[in-house]
Amino acid sequence: MSSSILVSIFEGGYQPINALTGLAALRNAGHDTDFLDAYVEGYDIDRLKDYDTIILPVPLFDSLNSAIRLCKELDDAGCTADKVMFGQYATINAKYLTGRYADHVVSGEWEVPLVSLMDRKAGSDKPVINVYSNGRKTPEQTMQMLKLRGTMAKPMRQSAPNLSKYPQPHLTTLMGEEKIVGGLELTRGCHHKCTYCSVFSAYDGKVLLGDIAQIQDDVDALVDQGMEHMTFIDAEFFNATRRSFDALAQIHKRHPALTFDFTTRVDHILENNDRLGELYDHGVRVITSALEFPKNEVLQQVRKEVDVDDLKEAVRLVQNSGITLNPTFIMFNPWVTLEDFPRFHDFLVETGMEDAVDPVQFETRLHLYKGSPLLKNETIKALRLEEQEFHYDWFHSDERVDELFRASVTPAVEGEFKRCCLKC
């Protein structure tokens, strides 16, 4: 039995790319780290407590909460293993997590830091990079993210459950047929600075590019597992526009039967309107785009750099291309009024989307996580806030809006995730 295990808890219902890149980096460096996808396979506390080191990826807010619950269960069971966290929400909460729930927390890109940490635990005297350890206020050694470019590992797909274990019911609805779905990323981070977005908080507008040849090999591995449709899980597909078009064309040429979906902003849809047909010809069947709310004030406050007329034009362009638009919204936010909700319905009717919106989007609420740039927003500062461990509950200035939100929330359904994107 290995002395360390990497346990994936939740990565949006997809085969866990954060976990599998971390695992690949460790095993490629000679560390015999075991792997468990608890989302698919569950976990046994008695088995886990036998390890010396338990490594937990926390890329999403839901995975952070799940990781905290697991850490508490381990502590209650008398587990003495070192606990390590990495991923987007570990980065945002690194100083708080270390010494409370984790012994070591990676800040930023994880492959090189994880290896440096595990090397140290194996006896190396080389510095541990970008890791908060045992309550330290600063890492032993820091390395700028730009110097970590080229370190994205190829996911170790063969160690995870088969893709068939990760159904995507919403994509089935959007495409009208069920397919085996895989996910990968061309880039990490995002060059945009939408003020509500946890990617902005973690990456500050920076972008890391994956190696195209390595990505092609990863696509091959996913196809070998039966993948029929691929989600680009990048926060922004057009982080590097020409490169994204080229990568898609290469993948399509190699696997012409594959279909695709990706996420992009409205302004990129407008910029690339003359190439939407090319995207369709290369297999793109769904584009997810955050429309937020059809009100100019909302769009300005969250720094989307578009207006409502732009939203309407983007919707029209995608619809005319034959690609299905999957719009997401922040339905309940501090800048909407009760009178805006009928106008929202009018917007859906005008754009022909009244039957095209995932019902979950009608109950999304602005997530005010700790570290959010929106905490400096004057509207937010004027609200009543209640501090929680990793976020703030906020209360609308018109209590009727909050009453409508509470009345809109539906019970959770297995396999459906109430969030606006794959990165929050």
C-alpha positions as CSV (number, residue, x, y, z in Angstrom):
1,M,0.0,0.0,0.0
2,S,1.2,3.5,-0.9
3,S,1.9,6.0,1.8
4,S,-0.1,8.7,0.0
5,I,-3.5,8.9,-1.8
6,L,-5.1,11.6,-3.9
7,V,-8.9,11.6,-3.4
8,S,-11.1,13.5,-5.9
9,I,-14.4,14.5,-4.4
10,F,-16.2,16.6,-7.0
11,E,-15.2,18.3,-10.3
12,G,-18.6,19.3,-11.8
13,G,-19.6,15.7,-12.6
14,Y,-16.8,15.2,-15.1
15,Q,-13.9,12.8,-14.9
16,P,-11.7,14.9,-12.6
17,I,-9.0,16.7,-14.6
18,N,-7.5,18.6,-11.7
19,A,-7.1,15.4,-9.7
20,L,-5.7,13.4,-12.7
21,T,-3.1,16.1,-13.6
22,G,-2.0,16.2,-10.0
23,L,-1.8,12.4,-9.9
24,A,0.2,12.4,-13.1
25,A,2.7,14.9,-11.8
26,L,3.3,12.9,-8.7
27,R,3.6,9.5,-10.4
28,N,5.8,10.9,-13.2
29,A,8.1,12.2,-10.4
30,G,8.4,8.7,-8.9
31,H,5.8,9.0,-6.1
32,D,3.6,5.9,-5.8
33,T,0.4,7.8,-5.0
34,D,-2.9,5.9,-4.9
35,F,-6.0,7.4,-6.4
36,L,-9.7,7.4,-5.5
37,D,-12.6,9.2,-7.1
38,A,-15.0,9.5,-4.2
39,Y,-17.7,11.1,-6.4
40,V,-18.1,7.8,-8.3
41,E,-16.8,5.2,-5.9
42,G,-17.4,6.7,-2.4
43,Y,-14.8,6.4,0.3
44,D,-14.0,4.3,3.4
45,I,-12.7,6.4,6.3
46,D,-11.0,3.3,7.9
47,R,-9.1,2.8,4.7
48,L,-8.1,6.4,4.3
49,K,-6.8,6.8,7.8
50,D,-4.1,4.2,7.1
51,Y,-2.3,6.6,4.7
52,D,0.4,9.0,5.8
53,T,-0.7,11.8,3.3
54,I,-4.1,12.5,1.9
55,I,-4.3,14.9,-1.0
56,L,-7.5,16.7,-1.9
57,P,-8.2,18.8,-5.0
58,V,-10.7,21.6,-4.4
59,P,-11.3,23.4,-7.7
60,L,-15.0,24.3,-6.9
61,F,-16.9,25.7,-4.0
62,D,-18.9,22.5,-3.7
63,S,-15.6,20.5,-3.6
64,L,-14.3,22.8,-0.9
65,N,-17.3,22.1,1.3
66,S,-17.0,18.4,0.6
67,A,-13.3,18.4,1.4
68,I,-13.9,20.1,4.7
69,R,-16.5,17.5,5.7
70,L,-14.1,14.7,4.8
71,C,-11.3,16.3,6.8
72,K,-13.6,16.6,9.8
73,E,-14.6,12.9,9.4
74,L,-10.9,11.9,9.3
75,D,-10.1,14.0,12.4
76,D,-13.1,12.4,14.3
77,A,-11.8,9.0,13.3
78,G,-8.4,9.7,14.8
79,C,-6.6,10.0,11.5
80,T,-3.1,11.5,11.8
81,A,-2.3,11.7,8.1
82,D,-1.0,15.0,6.6
83,K,-3.8,16.6,4.6
84,V,-2.9,18.5,1.5
85,M,-5.3,20.7,-0.6
86,F,-4.8,22.2,-4.1
87,G,-7.0,23.8,-6.8
88,Q,-8.8,27.1,-7.4
89,Y,-10.7,27.3,-4.1
90,A,-7.6,26.1,-2.2
91,T,-5.7,29.0,-3.7
92,I,-8.4,31.6,-2.8
93,N,-8.5,30.3,0.8
94,A,-4.9,29.1,1.3
95,K,-4.0,31.1,4.3
96,Y,-7.2,30.2,6.1
97,L,-7.2,26.5,5.3
98,T,-3.7,25.8,6.4
99,G,-3.4,24.9,10.1
100,R,-7.2,24.6,10.3
101,Y,-8.3,21.8,7.9
102,A,-5.1,21.0,6.0
103,D,-1.5,20.7,6.9
104,H,-0.4,22.0,3.5
105,V,-2.2,24.1,0.9
106,V,-0.9,24.7,-2.6
107,S,-1.4,28.3,-3.9
108,G,-1.8,28.5,-7.7
109,E,-0.7,25.9,-10.2
110,W,-0.3,22.6,-8.5
111,E,1.9,20.1,-10.4
112,V,5.3,21.5,-9.5
113,P,4.4,22.4,-5.9
114,L,2.8,19.0,-5.2
115,V,6.0,17.3,-6.4
116,S,8.2,19.6,-4.3
117,L,6.1,18.9,-1.2
118,M,6.1,15.2,-1.6
119,D,9.8,15.2,-2.5
120,R,10.5,17.0,0.8
121,K,8.4,14.4,2.7
122,A,10.5,11.8,1.0
123,G,13.7,13.4,2.3
124,S,14.7,16.0,-0.3
125,D,16.3,19.2,0.9
126,K,15.1,21.2,-2.1
127,P,12.7,24.0,-1.4
128,V,8.9,23.5,-1.3
129,I,7.3,25.8,-3.8
130,N,4.1,27.8,-3.4
131,V,2.8,25.8,-0.5
132,Y,1.4,27.1,2.8
133,S,2.4,24.6,5.5
134,N,1.3,24.1,9.1
135,G,0.0,27.7,9.5
136,R,3.0,29.5,7.9
137,K,2.0,33.0,6.8
138,T,4.1,32.7,3.6
139,P,5.3,29.7,1.5
140,E,8.9,28.5,2.0
141,Q,9.6,29.6,-1.6
142,T,7.3,31.3,-4.2
143,M,7.5,31.0,-7.9
144,Q,5.5,33.3,-10.2
145,M,2.8,31.6,-12.2
146,L,4.3,32.7,-15.5
147,K,7.4,30.7,-14.6
148,L,5.1,27.6,-14.2
149,R,4.0,27.8,-17.8
150,G,4.5,24.5,-19.5
151,T,4.0,22.5,-16.3
152,M,0.5,21.3,-17.0
153,A,0.6,17.5,-16.8
154,K,-1.3,15.2,-19.1
155,P,-4.2,13.7,-17.0
156,M,-3.7,10.1,-16.0
157,R,-7.0,9.0,-17.4
158,Q,-6.3,5.2,-17.0
159,S,-6.4,5.6,-13.2
160,A,-10.0,7.0,-13.1
161,P,-13.3,5.3,-13.6
162,N,-14.5,5.0,-17.2
163,L,-16.2,8.0,-18.8
164,S,-19.5,6.2,-18.8
165,K,-19.5,6.8,-15.0
166,Y,-19.8,10.5,-15.5
167,P,-23.2,11.2,-17.3
168,Q,-24.1,14.8,-18.2
169,P,-27.9,15.0,-18.3
170,H,-28.0,18.7,-19.1
171,L,-25.9,18.1,-22.2
172,T,-28.2,15.2,-23.2
173,T,-31.1,17.6,-23.0
174,L,-29.3,20.3,-25.0
175,M,-28.2,17.9,-27.8
176,G,-31.3,15.7,-27.8
177,E,-29.3,12.5,-27.4
178,E,-27.2,10.9,-24.8
179,K,-23.5,10.7,-25.4
180,I,-20.4,9.6,-23.5
181,V,-18.8,12.9,-22.4
182,G,-15.2,13.8,-21.6
183,G,-13.7,17.1,-20.6
184,L,-10.3,18.7,-21.0
185,E,-8.8,22.2,-21.0
186,L,-6.7,24.0,-23.5
187,T,-5.9,26.7,-20.9
188,R,-6.1,27.5,-17.2
189,G,-7.2,30.9,-15.9
190,C,-8.9,33.7,-17.9
191,H,-7.7,37.0,-19.2
192,H,-11.0,38.7,-18.3
193,K,-11.7,40.2,-14.9
194,C,-15.5,39.7,-14.3
195,T,-15.8,40.9,-10.7
196,Y,-18.0,38.0,-9.4
197,C,-15.8,35.3,-10.9
198,S,-13.6,33.0,-8.7
199,V,-11.3,32.4,-11.7
200,F,-10.4,36.1,-11.6
201,S,-9.8,35.9,-7.9
202,A,-7.5,32.9,-8.3
203,Y,-5.7,33.9,-11.5
204,D,-5.9,37.7,-11.6
205,G,-6.3,37.8,-15.4
206,K,-3.4,35.5,-16.1
207,V,-3.7,32.5,-18.5
208,L,-1.6,29.3,-18.8
209,L,-1.5,27.5,-22.1
210,G,-1.6,23.7,-22.4
211,D,0.7,21.8,-24.8
212,I,-1.2,21.1,-28.0
213,A,0.5,17.8,-28.7
214,Q,-0.1,16.7,-25.1
215,I,-3.8,17.7,-25.5
216,Q,-4.1,15.7,-28.7
217,D,-2.8,12.6,-26.8
218,D,-5.3,13.3,-24.0
219,V,-8.1,13.4,-26.6
220,D,-6.9,10.1,-27.9
221,A,-7.0,8.6,-24.4
222,L,-10.6,9.9,-23.9
223,V,-11.7,8.5,-27.3
224,D,-10.2,5.1,-26.2
225,Q,-12.6,5.3,-23.2
226,G,-15.5,5.7,-25.6
227,M,-15.9,9.5,-25.6
228,E,-18.4,10.7,-28.2
229,H,-18.7,14.4,-27.1
230,M,-16.1,16.6,-25.5
231,T,-16.5,19.6,-23.2
232,F,-13.7,22.2,-23.3
233,I,-13.8,23.1,-19.6
234,D,-11.7,26.2,-20.0
235,A,-13.2,29.2,-18.2
236,E,-12.9,31.0,-21.5
237,F,-12.5,29.0,-24.7
238,F,-11.1,32.0,-26.5
239,N,-8.3,32.8,-24.0
240,A,-6.0,32.4,-27.1
241,T,-8.4,32.8,-30.1
242,R,-6.3,31.6,-33.0
243,R,-4.8,28.8,-30.9
244,S,-8.3,27.6,-29.9
245,F,-9.6,27.5,-33.5
246,D,-6.4,25.6,-34.6
247,A,-6.7,23.1,-31.7
248,L,-10.4,22.5,-32.5
249,A,-9.6,22.0,-36.2
250,Q,-6.8,19.5,-35.4
251,I,-9.0,17.5,-33.0
252,H,-11.8,17.4,-35.5
253,K,-9.5,16.2,-38.3
254,R,-8.2,13.4,-36.1
255,H,-11.7,12.5,-34.7
256,P,-14.3,13.8,-37.1
257,A,-17.2,12.0,-35.3
258,L,-16.7,14.0,-32.1
259,T,-19.0,16.8,-31.1
260,F,-18.0,19.6,-28.8
261,D,-19.2,22.3,-26.4
262,F,-17.4,25.2,-24.8
263,T,-17.8,28.3,-22.7
264,T,-17.2,31.9,-23.9
265,R,-18.2,35.4,-23.3
266,V,-20.7,37.4,-25.3
267,D,-18.0,39.8,-26.6
268,H,-16.1,36.8,-28.1
269,I,-19.2,35.6,-29.8
270,L,-19.6,39.0,-31.4
271,E,-15.9,39.2,-32.4
272,N,-16.0,35.8,-34.0
273,N,-19.4,36.0,-35.6
274,D,-18.1,35.3,-39.1
275,R,-16.5,32.0,-37.9
276,L,-19.5,30.5,-36.1
277,G,-20.2,28.4,-39.2
278,E,-16.7,27.1,-39.1
279,L,-17.2,26.1,-35.4
280,Y,-20.4,24.2,-36.4
281,D,-18.6,22.4,-39.3
282,H,-15.9,21.3,-36.8
283,G,-18.4,19.7,-34.5
284,V,-19.4,22.4,-32.0
285,R,-23.0,21.8,-31.0
286,V,-23.4,23.8,-27.8
287,I,-21.9,27.1,-26.6
288,T,-22.4,28.2,-23.0
289,S,-22.3,31.9,-22.3
290,A,-22.9,33.9,-19.2
291,L,-25.6,36.4,-20.0
292,E,-25.9,37.3,-16.3
293,F,-29.1,39.4,-16.4
294,P,-30.5,41.5,-19.3
295,K,-30.0,44.8,-17.5
296,N,-27.2,47.2,-18.3
297,E,-26.5,48.1,-14.7
298,V,-25.9,44.4,-13.8
299,L,-23.6,43.9,-16.8
300,Q,-21.6,47.0,-15.8
301,Q,-21.3,46.1,-12.2
302,V,-19.9,42.6,-12.9
303,R,-17.6,44.1,-15.7
304,K,-18.9,42.1,-18.7
305,E,-18.0,44.9,-21.2
306,V,-21.3,44.4,-23.1
307,D,-24.8,45.8,-23.0
308,V,-28.2,44.2,-23.4
309,D,-28.3,44.9,-27.1
310,D,-25.1,42.9,-27.4
311,L,-26.7,40.0,-25.5
312,K,-29.5,40.0,-28.0
313,E,-27.2,40.1,-31.0
314,A,-25.0,37.3,-29.6
315,V,-28.1,35.1,-29.1
316,R,-29.3,35.7,-32.6
317,L,-25.9,34.9,-34.1
318,V,-25.5,31.6,-32.3
319,Q,-29.1,30.6,-33.1
320,N,-28.6,31.3,-36.8
321,S,-25.4,29.2,-36.8
322,G,-27.2,26.0,-35.9
323,I,-25.3,25.8,-32.6
324,T,-27.4,25.5,-29.4
325,L,-26.9,28.4,-27.0
326,N,-26.8,27.4,-23.3
327,P,-27.3,30.7,-21.5
328,T,-26.4,31.1,-17.8
329,F,-27.7,33.8,-15.5
330,I,-27.1,35.3,-12.1
331,M,-30.9,35.6,-11.6
332,F,-30.8,37.0,-8.1
333,N,-28.3,39.7,-7.6
334,P,-28.1,43.0,-5.7
335,W,-28.8,45.2,-8.8
336,V,-32.1,43.7,-9.9
337,T,-35.5,45.0,-8.7
338,L,-38.8,43.1,-8.4
339,E,-39.9,44.9,-11.6
340,D,-37.0,43.5,-13.5
341,F,-38.2,39.9,-13.4
342,P,-41.2,40.4,-15.8
343,R,-38.7,42.2,-18.1
344,F,-36.4,39.2,-17.9
345,H,-39.3,37.0,-19.2
346,D,-39.9,39.5,-22.0
347,F,-36.2,39.2,-22.9
348,L,-36.5,35.4,-23.2
349,V,-39.6,35.7,-25.4
350,E,-37.9,38.4,-27.6
351,T,-34.8,36.2,-28.1
352,G,-36.7,33.0,-28.6
353,M,-35.2,31.4,-25.5
354,E,-38.3,30.9,-23.3
355,D,-38.0,27.2,-23.7
356,A,-34.2,27.0,-24.0
357,V,-33.0,27.9,-20.5
358,D,-32.1,25.3,-17.9
359,P,-34.6,25.7,-15.1
360,V,-31.7,25.7,-12.6
361,Q,-30.8,29.2,-14.0
362,F,-34.0,30.6,-12.7
363,E,-32.8,30.1,-9.1
364,T,-29.1,31.1,-9.3
365,R,-28.0,33.6,-6.8
366,L,-24.8,35.7,-6.7
367,H,-22.1,33.8,-4.7
368,L,-20.2,36.2,-2.6
369,Y,-17.1,34.2,-1.7
370,K,-14.4,35.4,0.6
371,G,-11.7,37.1,-1.6
372,S,-14.3,38.2,-4.1
373,P,-13.5,41.6,-5.7
374,L,-17.2,42.5,-5.3
375,L,-16.6,42.9,-1.6
376,K,-15.2,46.3,-2.5
377,N,-18.2,47.2,-4.6
378,E,-20.2,50.1,-3.1
379,T,-23.6,48.4,-3.6
380,I,-22.3,45.3,-1.9
381,K,-20.8,47.3,1.0
382,A,-24.2,48.9,1.6
383,L,-26.0,45.5,2.0
384,R,-26.5,43.6,5.1
385,L,-24.0,40.7,5.1
386,E,-23.7,37.7,7.3
387,E,-20.2,36.2,7.4
388,Q,-19.9,32.4,6.9
389,E,-16.7,30.4,6.9
390,F,-15.9,30.7,3.2
391,H,-18.5,33.2,1.9
392,Y,-20.9,35.9,2.9
393,D,-24.7,35.6,2.8
394,W,-26.1,38.8,1.4
395,F,-29.5,40.3,1.8
396,H,-31.2,42.4,-0.9
397,S,-32.2,45.9,-0.1
398,D,-35.8,44.9,-1.1
399,E,-36.7,41.9,1.0
400,R,-39.4,41.0,-1.5
401,V,-36.6,39.9,-3.9
402,D,-35.2,37.6,-1.3
403,E,-38.7,36.2,-0.7
404,L,-39.0,35.5,-4.4
405,F,-35.6,33.7,-4.4
406,R,-36.6,31.5,-1.5
407,A,-39.9,30.6,-3.2
408,S,-38.0,29.8,-6.5
409,V,-35.5,27.3,-5.0
410,T,-36.4,23.7,-5.9
411,P,-35.1,20.5,-4.2
412,A,-31.8,19.2,-5.3
413,V,-31.8,16.5,-8.0
414,E,-29.1,13.9,-8.3
415,G,-26.8,14.7,-11.2
416,E,-28.0,18.3,-11.5
417,F,-25.7,21.0,-10.2
418,K,-26.9,24.5,-9.2
419,R,-24.2,26.8,-10.5
420,C,-23.6,29.1,-13.3
421,C,-20.5,27.5,-14.8
422,L,-17.9,24.7,-14.5
423,K,-15.4,26.8,-12.6
424,C,-17.4,28.2,-9.6
